[in-house]
Amino acid sequence: MEKDLIGSIVKVTHKTGQYIGETVESDGRRLLVKVLAVLVHPTQGDLHHPYDPDAVMFHERKASAYTEKVWVPVQAAEVYNGAIPPYKETLQTALSAEMEKMDRLKRWAERCLVQLAEIKKDYGN
């Protein structure tokens, strides 16, 4: 079945990012996909210790570049039938969405700290 996907436009997840790309090769287990657009920007930090700003290895993950070829498991590819938006536009949109998500998480954590400080007062500390 994976041979049928060669030349197809697919949606794939690769190293925590999500992309639209064209399949160019298969080794039977994996597909080689040429990246054409970014749907979700990769996650930063240590995946084994999510949301830990003090992790020993806090990884920086950039999105795969336009036309970069990445290997993905066959089961990670899903046929994509929509229009392929311009790479630079999708990269900026995905980056902005990830930054907004992190800002929201930061604001949530700050609000939690305020609430916990109030609760601490109730506990007599």
C-alpha positions in Angstrom: 0.0 0.0 0.0 2.8 2.5 0.8 4.0 2.2 -2.8 0.6 3.7 -3.8 1.4 6.8 -1.7 4.5 7.7 -3.8 3.8 11.1 -5.4 0.8 11.6 -3.1 0.4 14.7 -0.9 0.2 13.6 2.7 -0.1 15.1 6.2 2.6 13.7 8.5 4.0 14.2 12.0 7.7 14.4 12.3 9.7 15.2 15.5 6.7 16.8 17.2 5.9 19.0 14.2 3.1 18.4 11.7 3.6 19.0 8.0 2.0 18.7 4.5 4.4 17.1 2.0 4.9 15.0 -1.1 6.0 11.4 -0.8 9.0 10.7 -2.9 10.3 7.3 -1.8 9.5 4.3 0.4 11.6 1.6 2.0 8.5 -0.5 2.9 8.3 0.7 6.5 8.9 4.4 6.0 8.1 7.1 3.6 10.5 9.8 2.5 8.4 13.0 2.4 9.3 16.4 0.9 8.0 19.1 3.2 5.8 21.7 1.5 3.9 23.3 4.4 4.0 23.5 8.2 0.8 22.7 10.2 2.1 22.5 13.7 5.5 23.9 14.9 7.7 21.4 16.8 7.6 21.5 20.6 10.5 23.0 22.5 12.2 21.5 25.6 12.7 18.0 26.8 9.9 15.7 25.6 10.6 13.3 28.5 10.1 16.1 31.0 7.4 18.3 29.4 6.9 21.8 30.7 10.1 21.5 32.9 12.1 24.7 32.3 14.9 23.3 34.4 15.4 20.1 32.3 19.1 19.3 31.8 18.6 19.1 28.0 16.2 21.8 26.9 16.0 21.2 23.1 15.5 23.8 20.5 13.4 22.4 17.6 13.1 24.3 14.4 10.5 23.3 11.8 11.6 21.3 8.9 12.7 23.5 6.0 10.8 23.9 2.7 11.5 20.9 0.5 13.5 19.2 3.2 13.1 15.4 3.0 12.2 13.6 6.2 11.6 9.9 6.8 8.3 9.0 8.6 6.7 5.7 9.5 4.1 4.7 6.8 1.4 4.6 9.5 2.2 8.3 10.4 1.1 9.5 6.9 -2.4 10.4 6.0 -3.5 11.4 2.5 -4.1 15.2 2.3 -6.6 16.4 -0.3 -6.7 20.2 0.5 -4.9 23.1 -1.1 -1.2 23.4 -0.2 -0.7 26.8 1.3 2.7 28.7 0.9 5.4 27.3 3.1 6.5 30.7 4.6 2.9 31.6 5.4 2.3 28.3 7.1 5.6 28.5 9.0 4.7 31.9 10.4 1.2 30.8 11.3 2.4 27.6 13.0 5.1 29.6 14.9 2.6 32.2 16.0 0.2 29.5 17.2 2.9 27.8 19.2 4.0 31.1 20.8 0.4 32.0 21.7 -0.1 28.5 23.2 3.1 29.0 25.3 2.0 32.6 26.3 -1.4 31.2 27.4 0.3 28.4 29.4 2.6 31.1 31.0 -0.4 33.2 32.0 -2.2 30.2 33.4 0.9 29.3 35.5 1.2 32.8 36.8 -2.5 32.9 37.7 -2.1 29.5 39.5 0.7 30.9 41.5 -1.4 33.9 42.6 -4.3 31.5 43.6 -1.9 29.2 45.4 -0.4 32.1 47.4 -4.0 33.0 48.5 -4.7 29.4 49.5 -1.4 29.3 51.4 -2.7 32.2 53.5 -5.8 30.2 54.3 -3.6 27.3 55.5 -1.9 29.6 58.0 1.5 29.7 56.4 
